[in-house]
Each structure stands twice: as C-alpha cells, then as structure tokens.
Amino acid sequence: MVTGHVYALTGAVLAGLGLFAFITLRHPLRQLLAINVVGAGIFLILGGLGRGADATDPFPQALVITGIVVAVALTAFGAAMIVRLAEARVATKAATRPDGGKPGP
C-alpha cells in the first residue's frame, strides 16, 4: 500500500471518530476537541492525497499549513467562548439563588 493512502485512510478514520465524538459528547470543551480531531483527519487526508509517485504536490501542503493556522486561531477563540459561557452560567446561578448570590456570614 502506498504511504499516501495510509495517511488518507488514517485521516478518514480520525475524521469519523471526531464526528462521532462531536455528535455523542455534550460538553462544549469535548466538542471543541472533537472538531480539532476532525480537522486533523482532514489535514491527513489532504497531505496523503497530495503525495504522488514522482513528486509531492505543494498545493495541498499549502492548504494544510494554512488550515493548521486557522484551526489554532479558531480553537483559541472557541476556548475563550467556552470560558465566557462558564462564567455566565456561574453568574446566572448566583443571581437566581434565594439570597441573591451574596456570600454567607
């Protein structure tokens, strides 16, 4: 089996596992990690299919490098949104308490 096909098949398995995890897991951080696994699988597929018998095609490699940069930026943004969501949930729970969320004596 050609090395490029191994990368593409591994990428397909990773993308499938990430999609399954995204659908079954409900915690936002786990869903964010599942999306990253899907992205890694897609990068492996692109990298594996960009390898030829004679030479490596630079276009898929450029797409993968650009995709990695975008994935890191969106992961940081998603993590910040998850932190903000958690803070909002804590503030909402504190405001709906009978004592108004004030600290006890």
C-alpha positions as a printed Julia matrix, in Angstrom:
105×3 Matrix{Float64}:
   0.0    0.0    0.0
   1.3    3.44  -0.9
   2.27   5.65   2.03
  -0.07   8.41   0.87
  -3.01   6.01   1.05
  -2.13   5.08   4.62
  -2.21   8.75   5.58
  -5.52   9.27   3.78
  -7.12   6.21   5.42
  -5.84   7.24   8.85
  -7.23  10.72   8.24
 -10.62   9.27   7.28
 -10.68   7.23  10.49
  -9.76  10.3   12.55
 -12.41  12.41  10.85
 -15.01   9.71  11.51
 -14.05   9.36  15.17
 -14.09  13.11  15.64
 -17.52  13.39  14.04
 -18.83  10.58  16.25
 -17.41  12.26  19.35
 -18.89  15.62  18.36
 -22.34  14.08  17.98
 -22.28  11.98  21.17
 -20.48  14.27  23.63
 -22.4   17.22  25.06
 -19.69  19.12  26.97
 -18.54  22.15  24.92
 -14.82  21.59  25.55
 -15.06  17.97  24.41
 -16.95  19.08  21.32
 -14.22  21.6   20.57
 -11.6   18.88  20.89
 -13.68  16.61  18.64
 -13.75  19.32  15.99
  -9.96  19.54  16.24
  -9.72  15.77  15.69
 -11.9   16.12  12.57
  -9.6   18.9   11.37
  -6.51  16.77  11.95
  -8.12  13.97   9.97
  -8.86  16.3    7.08
  -5.29  17.58   7.15
  -4.03  14.0    6.96
  -6.33  13.27   4.03
  -5.11  16.34   2.15
  -1.48  15.59   2.96
  -1.82  11.95   1.98
  -3.55  12.65  -1.3
  -1.01  15.35  -2.18
   1.79  12.81  -2.31
   2.5   11.46  -5.76
   4.73   8.69  -7.01
   7.24  11.1   -8.53
   6.93  14.29  -6.51
   4.91  15.93  -3.79
   2.3   18.46  -4.88
   2.87  21.74  -2.99
  -0.74  22.94  -3.26
  -2.25  20.52  -0.7
   0.7   21.19   1.6
   0.0   24.92   1.44
  -3.68  24.25   2.2
  -2.73  22.11   5.2
  -0.35  24.72   6.63
  -2.97  27.45   6.2
  -5.6   25.19   7.72
  -3.44  24.49  10.77
  -3.0   28.22  11.39
  -6.75  28.82  11.07
  -7.53  25.81  13.29
  -5.25  27.07  16.06
  -6.84  30.53  15.92
 -10.38  29.14  15.97
  -9.5   26.75  18.8
  -8.28  29.68  20.89
 -11.44  31.62  20.05
 -13.63  28.61  20.9
 -11.84  28.08  24.21
 -12.36  31.74  25.11
 -16.06  31.42  24.27
 -16.35  28.3   26.44
 -14.73  30.14  29.38
 -17.1   33.07  28.89
 -20.08  30.69  28.75
 -18.98  29.03  32.0
 -18.62  32.43  33.7
 -22.08  33.45  32.52
 -23.57  30.23  33.86
 -21.97  30.8   37.26
 -23.24  34.39  37.35
 -26.75  33.29  36.38
 -26.81  30.6   39.07
 -25.6   33.1   41.68
 -28.22  35.67  40.68
 -31.09  33.17  40.88
 -30.2   31.95  44.36
 -32.67  32.95  47.11
 -30.04  35.07  48.88
 -29.17  36.93  45.66
 -25.76  35.3   45.38
 -24.35  37.13  48.39
 -21.63  35.36  50.35
 -22.7   33.8   53.62
 -21.71  35.03  57.11
